[in-house]
């Protein structure tokens, strides 16, 4: 959602995201385009830590931080599954 709203200001984004099973996913994008994520084994990540890097133009850091914090809150929510 953030890239759709602010894509012109996000020149590049690179992320290494740890999944619940301990594996990692590498994500790369430029503006509104995001490449297909690449799944990595734990052994292929040298220090075993997730990270995200944004290269931006004229983008307030507070807006970016607020968006990331909102996404983290949503990702922690439990959605009931109806039968």
Buried (B, 14 or more C-beta within 10 A) or exposed (E): EBBEEBBEBBBEBBBBBBEEEEBBBBBBBBBEEBEEEEEBEEEEBEEEEEEEEBEBEEBEEEBBEEBEEEEEEEEEEEEEEEE
